[in-house]
């Protein structure tokens, strides 16, 4: 029996000879829309955990089982109203703002131990250079547990802003942040918001990759053609302790378009505590959809991401951090999302096959394929044509895969193994290095990294009616994924609203995007103006400037825009009044500006 290690940790080489944008309402803060509103803000400063010391500790733990950390926690005490400044506008609206600073942090996520926003209150987060805006969060983000979490904001300063309608009772606002996550990994998508001199973002190379092997393959690449539904079903899970795993959105036999319940399947070992608590700490987990590069190669295409907050644990195999990896039997964790998946995320719920007897080899172009987040990086893929049954802790408990292309690494744990029919048959559990070439065991900067080609997946069929940890429904998958006890062996992949996955029709509504777009300075006294946007979902923007006669005098576009800025060159335009029209796939906005040099 080869010695194996849990996939999320730093893993030793397997002996044997040849053997990684939070979903919200969009829009821009009131302070951005009226650039004249600037006042000094209180700044709350907190300690930056020693990442270098952690890396040294991580290096010394080679061969031990521990989670892949993408962020370290630091304590905070930041809340409304004491930590910010309150301004009342002429129309009775209020703006409350305060800053959190963690000097030297590459990116910061926030954990809220008290969170309740009444109707009429919108929260925005932004980085120091105001290129990144997250929000608006509002009453629809409230959950019963009264907590919240927000994904990474680039840089070492976050501005927290509340826009409060005139009729809101301030006593009803509950907002307190007791911890911050200082991110060092899984933040490639933030490169676009950085500026020269900012803290480096996890050694990002020209393809926006982080620490994973140079031989890894972006999920969008041609090797994944025909398996797009498996790619969109794969998510990254950021735990409230700053560690990360991969997971798969899964369908169940009780789902209909009228009653649709998305579950996430991942590995039990991803939660080190072995906790059986239904909420804590799961209610502050972050689930990232589409954390992937939109191009196969090259650095022009940014890594995209959508995020939901909070899950509920419904079932898991028992886990103890003291259990050696090679004694791991079933390795599954099933979550239910606390929020609905928006259509804009484009997610799917994977089908599955629970039969213990399935084909274990294919002839090209058929393949086994896995999508995952090695080292917390943007989504990658791995493929092979064969697998075999393996004994890990129990007879026939796992599928053994030797990847032909693409490699797993810490952070790939919990990801799915899909067969040629595009259905889930396994959950990434333990792994090691068999015989990857030395040229693949480095990242883009030459640092040594793991490129694990031997991966053992906990069999979906073995975990289906799992009996190792007792008969409770919380110890097996069957009661949740076949709630009506139909006896189904397989179920199809569907969209996140449980409609047919092959449906292509899209209903679009033209929306007013005025609150999502800002153009400044106004009047413009120089040769450029800035167009700032914060949209609910990524879309293509077409920008046209018209003069007073209605003639188009300037045009530009931004592809796959969601949150950011576009500099407009107006140097050739004479002084005067112009109309800026911004058209998106589902709406438009018009802004009037004056050029006055």
ZIQUIVEN-V96006 format. One record per residue. N is the residue number from 0. PHI is phi in whole degrees, -180 to 180 (999 if undefined). PSI is psi as a letter, one per 40 degrees, with the letter a starting at -180 (* if undefined). Layout:
N,PHI,PSI ; N,PHI,PSI
This chain:
0,999,h ; 1,-68,i ; 2,-80,h ; 3,-118,i ; 4,-134,i ; 5,-57,h ; 6,-66,d ; 7,-75,e ; 8,-97,i ; 9,-72,h ; 10,-111,h ; 11,-80,i ; 12,-71,h ; 13,-73,h ; 14,-81,i ; 15,133,f ; 16,73,b ; 17,-85,f ; 18,-71,* ; 19,999,* ; 20,999,h ; 21,-72,h ; 22,-64,h ; 23,-160,a ; 24,-86,e ; 25,74,a ; 26,97,i ; 27,-121,i ; 28,-60,i ; 29,-58,d ; 30,-68,d ; 31,-82,d ; 32,-73,d ; 33,-119,g ; 34,-68,e ; 35,-81,e ; 36,-85,g ; 37,-135,h ; 38,-139,i ; 39,-66,i ; 40,-119,i ; 41,-63,i ; 42,-120,h ; 43,-99,h ; 44,-106,i ; 45,-136,i ; 46,-72,i ; 47,-97,h ; 48,-58,i ; 49,-78,g ; 50,-69,d ; 51,-62,d ; 52,-65,d ; 53,-64,d ; 54,-62,d ; 55,-66,d ; 56,-64,d ; 57,-62,d ; 58,-63,d ; 59,-74,e ; 60,-92,e ; 61,-53,h ; 62,91,e ; 63,-108,i ; 64,-98,h ; 65,-155,i ; 66,-70,i ; 67,-77,h ; 68,-87,h ; 69,-106,e ; 70,-152,i ; 71,-114,i ; 72,-90,i ; 73,-137,i ; 74,-75,i ; 75,-136,i ; 76,-146,g ; 77,-125,h ; 78,-157,i ; 79,-91,h ; 80,-97,e ; 81,-68,d ; 82,-98,e ; 83,-140,a ; 84,-117,h ; 85,-108,h ; 86,-123,h ; 87,-107,h ; 88,-85,i ; 89,-61,d ; 90,-87,e ; 91,94,e ; 92,-65,i ; 93,-124,i ; 94,-120,h ; 95,-117,h ; 96,-139,i ; 97,-152,i ; 98,-118,i ; 99,-112,h ; 100,-126,h ; 101,-128,g ; 102,-55,h ; 103,87,e ; 104,-71,h ; 105,-67,d ; 106,-163,i ; 107,-133,h ; 108,-109,i ; 109,-125,i ; 110,-116,h ; 111,-109,h ; 112,-87,e ; 113,-135,h ; 114,-152,h ; 115,-154,h ; 116,-110,h ; 117,-68,i ; 118,-59,h ; 119,96,e ; 120,-121,h ; 121,-127,h ; 122,-109,h ; 123,-126,i ; 124,-122,i ; 125,-147,i ; 126,-89,i ; 127,-64,d ; 128,-87,e ; 129,64,e ; 130,-77,d ; 131,-106,h ; 132,-126,h ; 133,-119,h ; 134,133,a ; 135,-79,h ; 136,-96,i ; 137,-146,a ; 138,-61,d ; 139,-70,e ; 140,-89,e ; 141,-68,h ; 142,-122,i ; 143,-58,d ; 144,-75,e ; 145,71,f ; 146,-124,i ; 147,-159,i ; 148,-150,i ; 149,-129,i ; 150,-72,i ; 151,-67,h ; 152,-108,h ; 153,-65,i ; 154,93,a ; 155,-102,e ; 156,-133,h ; 157,-121,h ; 158,-97,h ; 159,-102,h ; 160,-127,h ; 161,-110,h ; 162,-104,h ; 163,-121,h ; 164,-65,i ; 165,-61,d ; 166,-91,e ; 167,-81,h ; 168,-79,h ; 169,-60,d ; 170,-67,e ; 171,-87,e ; 172,-84,h ; 173,-119,h ; 174,-150,h ; 175,-148,h ; 176,-109,h ; 177,-104,e ; 178,-147,i ; 179,-124,i ; 180,-103,h ; 181,-90,h ; 182,-84,h ; 183,-125,e ; 184,-132,i ; 185,61,f ; 186,-134,f ; 187,-59,d ; 188,-66,e ; 189,-92,e ; 190,-58,d ; 191,-64,d ; 192,-96,e ; 193,-85,i ; 194,-129,i ; 195,-56,h ; 196,96,e ; 197,-67,i ; 198,-56,h ; 199,-58,i ; 200,-102,g ; 201,53,f ; 202,53,f ; 203,-73,h ; 204,-94,a ; 205,-64,d ; 206,-99,e ; 207,60,f ; 208,-93,i ; 209,-102,b ; 210,-96,e ; 211,-79,i ; 212,-57,i ; 213,-64,e ; 214,-91,e ; 215,-72,i ; 216,-122,h ; 217,-58,i ; 218,-61,d ; 219,-83,e ; 220,-66,i ; 221,-57,d ; 222,-60,d ; 223,-96,e ; 224,-59,h ; 225,92,e ; 226,-122,f ; 227,-61,d ; 228,-67,d ; 229,-71,d ; 230,-63,d ; 231,-76,e ; 232,-87,e ; 233,-90,h ; 234,-128,i ; 235,-109,h ; 236,-115,h ; 237,-100,h ; 238,-81,i ; 239,-72,e ; 240,-98,e ; 241,90,e ; 242,-96,i ; 243,-146,i ; 244,-141,i ; 245,-106,i ; 246,-162,i ; 247,-130,h ; 248,-73,h ; 249,-127,i ; 250,-85,i ; 251,-140,i ; 252,-68,e ; 253,-91,e ; 254,-75,h ; 255,-138,i ; 256,-65,d ; 257,-84,d ; 258,-143,g ; 259,-117,h ; 260,-124,h ; 261,-84,h ; 262,-111,i ; 263,-119,h ; 264,-106,h ; 265,-144,a ; 266,-96,i ; 267,-63,d ; 268,-69,e ; 269,-67,d ; 270,-103,h ; 271,-64,d ; 272,-70,d ; 273,72,e ; 274,-60,h ; 275,-105,e ; 276,-60,h ; 277,-69,d ; 278,-120,c ; 279,-71,h ; 280,-98,e ; 281,-67,d ; 282,-72,e ; 283,-115,e ; 284,-66,i ; 285,-111,h ; 286,-113,h ; 287,-98,h ; 288,-100,i ; 289,58,f ; 290,-80,g ; 291,-153,i ; 292,-80,h ; 293,-86,e ; 294,-135,i ; 295,-70,d ; 296,-136,i ; 297,93,i ; 298,-100,e ; 299,-74,d ; 300,-89,h ; 301,-78,i ; 302,-71,h ; 303,-101,i ; 304,-164,i ; 305,-128,i ; 306,-134,h ; 307,-116,i ; 308,-113,h ; 309,93,h ; 310,-134,i ; 311,-120,h ; 312,-75,h ; 313,-113,d ; 314,-159,i ; 315,-162,i ; 316,-78,i ; 317,-63,i ; 318,-143,h ; 319,-133,h ; 320,-64,e ; 321,-84,e ; 322,-79,h ; 323,-60,i ; 324,-60,d ; 325,-75,e ; 326,-110,e ; 327,-70,h ; 328,-96,b ; 329,-68,i ; 330,-142,g ; 331,-141,i ; 332,-140,h ; 333,-116,h ; 334,-112,i ; 335,-113,h ; 336,-68,i ; 337,-84,e ; 338,-126,i ; 339,-72,i ; 340,-82,h ; 341,-66,i ; 342,-57,d ; 343,-60,d ; 344,-71,e ; 345,63,f ; 346,-83,i ; 347,-125,i ; 348,-105,h ; 349,-67,i ; 350,-75,i ; 351,-148,i ; 352,-134,h ; 353,-100,e ; 354,-74,h ; 355,-73,e ; 356,-119,h ; 357,-133,i ; 358,-59,h ; 359,-115,e ; 360,-154,i ; 361,-138,i ; 362,-105,h ; 363,-52,i ; 364,-88,e ; 365,-66,i ; 366,-161,i ; 367,-92,i ; 368,-142,i ; 369,-132,h ; 370,-115,h ; 371,-164,i ; 372,-122,g ; 373,-64,h ; 374,55,f ; 375,78,e ; 376,-70,i ; 377,-59,i ; 378,-60,h ; 379,-121,i ; 380,-130,i ; 381,-139,i ; 382,-139,i ; 383,-162,i ; 384,-106,e ; 385,-147,i ; 386,-148,i ; 387,-145,i ; 388,-71,i ; 389,-140,i ; 390,-99,h ; 391,-127,g ; 392,82,d ; 393,-155,i ; 394,-65,h ; 395,65,f ; 396,-84,d ; 397,-132,i ; 398,-97,h ; 399,-99,h ; 400,-120,h ; 401,-117,h ; 402,-65,h ; 403,-81,d ; 404,-147,i ; 405,80,i ; 406,-131,i ; 407,-87,i ; 408,-162,i ; 409,-48,h ; 410,104,e ; 411,-82,e ; 412,-51,i ; 413,87,e ; 414,-72,i ; 415,-95,i ; 416,-106,h ; 417,-115,i ; 418,-90,a ; 419,-66,d ; 420,-82,e ; 421,75,f ; 422,-117,i ; 423,-76,h ; 424,-129,e ; 425,-163,i ; 426,-128,h ; 427,-59,h ; 428,-124,c ; 429,-132,i ; 430,-162,i ; 431,-169,i ; 432,-99,h ; 433,-99,c ; 434,-151,f ; 435,-70,i ; 436,-65,i ; 437,-59,d ; 438,-66,e ; 439,-98,e ; 440,-98,f ; 441,-136,i ; 442,-92,a ; 443,-67,e ; 444,-108,e ; 445,88,e ; 446,-75,i ; 447,-70,h ; 448,-135,i ; 449,-83,h ; 450,-129,g ; 451,-87,h ; 452,-97,d ; 453,-99,h ; 454,-124,h ; 455,-111,h ; 456,-105,h ; 457,-60,h ; 458,-63,h ; 459,-59,d ; 460,-65,d ; 461,-69,d ; 462,-83,e ; 463,-58,c ; 464,-114,f ; 465,-54,h ; 466,-125,e ; 467,-64,d ; 468,-105,f ; 469,106,a ; 470,-98,e ; 471,-61,i ; 472,-64,d ; 473,-79,e ; 474,-115,e ; 475,-155,i ; 476,-88,d ; 477,-52,d ; 478,-61,d ; 479,-97,d ; 480,-94,e ; 481,-134,g ; 482,-63,d ; 483,-92,e ; 484,55,f ; 485,-76,d ; 486,80,e ; 487,-60,i ; 488,-89,d ; 489,-143,i ; 490,-139,i ; 491,-82,i ; 492,-77,i ; 493,-134,i ; 494,-69,i ; 495,-67,e ; 496,-97,e ; 497,73,e ; 498,-80,i ; 499,-58,h ; 500,-69,d ; 501,-92,e ; 502,-70,h ; 503,-113,e ; 504,-71,h ; 505,-130,h ; 506,-92,h ; 507,-115,i ; 508,-126,h ; 509,-76,h ; 510,-115,i ; 511,-82,h ; 512,-102,f ; 513,-58,d ; 514,-76,e ; 515,-98,e ; 516,-127,h ; 517,-138,h ; 518,-124,h ; 519,-154,i ; 520,-72,i ; 521,-143,h ; 522,-75,i ; 523,-90,h ; 524,-107,e ; 525,-119,a ; 526,-109,e ; 527,-139,i ; 528,-128,i ; 529,-103,h ; 530,-102,h ; 531,-111,h ; 532,-139,i ; 533,-146,h ; 534,-109,i ; 535,-69,d ; 536,-146,i ; 537,-64,h ; 538,-155,i ; 539,-85,h ; 540,-110,h ; 541,-113,h ; 542,-115,h ; 543,-135,h ; 544,-103,h ; 545,-116,i ; 546,-86,a ; 547,-67,e ; 548,-89,e ; 549,89,e ; 550,-83,h ; 551,-73,h ; 552,-116,e ; 553,-160,h ; 554,-140,i ; 555,-157,i ; 556,-147,i ; 557,-131,h ; 558,-88,h ; 559,52,f ; 560,-79,h ; 561,-136,d ; 562,-141,h ; 563,167,a ; 564,-134,i ; 565,-134,h ; 566,-84,h ; 567,-105,h ; 568,-86,h ; 569,-111,f ; 570,-62,d ; 571,-88,e ; 572,-96,h ; 573,-75,i ; 574,-56,i ; 575,154,a ; 576,-102,h ; 577,-133,i ; 578,-107,h ; 579,-100,h ; 580,-109,h ; 581,-116,h ; 582,-109,h ; 583,-116,i ; 584,-68,d ; 585,-126,e ; 586,176,a ; 587,-155,i ; 588,-145,i ; 589,-127,h ; 590,-133,h ; 591,-100,h ; 592,-130,i ; 593,-121,h ; 594,-101,h ; 595,-144,g ; 596,-90,*
